[in-house]
Amino acid sequence: MHEYTSTARVWGLTCPGFPEEVSRARRWTRDILRDSPLAEDAELIVSELSANAILHTASGQQSGSFHLALAVSSQVVALSVTDDGGTGTAPKTEHADQNATHGRGLGMVSAIAHRVVIHDSQAGHTVTAELLTSARPGGHPC
């Protein structure tokens, strides 16, 4: 392959920061990955990351929004959710108490994805989860 060409396809979607938009983000992901064995995992990841953006950042405030990006190549499906920021701390995996009702989402995403990367900027946070098309976490084939 030529070094300046790519077979990756990229989609983007911006959603208002309303809770019902999480289901829209899931449907969008499911529609794009309709025939992929990674569709269910991707849908769960998008759901968690979108809900976190709405619950924990300015994305969930009046006139807030969150942006999704989905990149698909022959090696990886990468899902990114960018929030509107407004918090002093970046998203992080927490070790929630057994009886806690929140705090497990990013840990679950980390368990499903091959890799999770968090980028911080003054404009917000971007959490990207990568799913390998050739192997599941732990080295299991798709």
Secondary structure, DSSP 8 states (H G I E B T S, - for coil): --TT----EEEEEEEES-TTHHHHHHHHHHHHTTT-TTHHHHHHHHHHHHHHHHHHSGGGSTT-EEEEEEEE-SSEEEEEEE----SSS--------TT-SSS-HHHHHHHHSSEEEEEEETTEEEEEEEEESS-BTTTB--
